[in-house]
Amino acid sequence: MPTITIKELHERTGAWVRKAGVAPLQVTDHGKLIAVISAPEAAPRRSPRKRVLLKDYQDYLKTAKPPEPGKSSSDDLDAVRGDR
């Protein structure tokens, strides 16, 4: 995999990014690897995380009453906040 310095990347960004679209490119700063530039297809795909609800919240949802018609969430917040 080709390696360039961050200074080289700065001087010719467009050319290096186009090359990275064909083959991954390592970028170093003072000899330390700081980045790898590659085509989007080369990036690993992450599956979306499954939503997890806490058991207490699941229990609350089972017993929660539906909102009253004409009442907004602001009314509920005002009731919880009190005089704050």
C-alpha positions in Angstrom: 0.0 0.0 0.0 1.5 3.4 -1.0 2.5 5.7 1.9 2.7 9.5 1.7 3.3 12.2 4.3 0.6 14.6 5.4 2.7 17.4 3.8 2.6 15.5 0.4 -1.2 15.0 0.8 -1.6 18.7 1.5 0.4 19.7 -1.6 -1.5 17.5 -4.0 -4.8 16.5 -2.3 -6.8 16.0 -5.5 -4.3 13.7 -7.2 -3.7 11.6 -4.1 -7.5 11.2 -3.4 -8.1 10.1 -7.0 -5.3 7.5 -6.6 -6.8 6.4 -3.3 -10.0 5.6 -5.2 -8.1 2.9 -7.1 -5.9 1.6 -4.3 -5.8 2.4 -0.5 -3.3 5.0 0.5 -1.6 5.4 4.0 -0.9 8.9 5.3 1.8 9.5 7.9 2.7 12.4 10.1 6.3 12.4 11.4 6.5 8.7 10.5 3.4 7.7 12.4 0.4 6.3 10.5 -2.5 8.7 11.0 -5.0 7.8 8.2 -5.8 5.4 5.4 -7.7 6.8 2.4 -9.6 4.4 0.3 -12.6 4.0 -2.0 -16.0 3.8 -0.2 -16.4 0.2 -1.4 -13.3 -0.7 0.6 -14.7 0.6 3.9 -16.2 -2.1 6.2 -20.0 -2.0 6.3 -21.5 -1.6 9.8 -24.9 -3.0 10.4 -27.3 -0.6 12.2 -27.4 -1.2 15.9 -30.6 -2.9 17.2 -32.6 -0.6 19.5 -32.6 -1.9 23.0 -35.2 -0.7 25.5 -34.6 -1.0 29.3 -36.9 -3.4 31.0 -38.3 -0.7 33.2 -39.2 1.4 30.2 -40.8 -1.6 28.5 -42.9 -2.1 31.6 -43.9 1.6 31.6 -45.0 1.4 28.0 -47.3 -1.5 28.8 -49.1 0.5 31.5 -48.8 4.0 30.0 -52.1 5.7 29.2 -52.6 7.3 25.8 -52.4 11.1 25.7 -55.6 13.0 26.2 -57.0 14.6 23.0 -55.9 18.2 22.7 -53.2 17.9 25.3 -49.6 18.5 24.1 -46.3 17.1 25.4 -45.6 20.7 26.7 -48.5 20.3 29.1 -47.0 17.1 30.5 -43.6 18.7 30.8 -45.1 21.7 32.6 -46.8 19.3 35.0 -43.5 17.5 35.8 -41.5 20.7 36.1 -43.9 22.4 38.4 -42.7 25.9 39.3 -39.1 25.5 38.1 
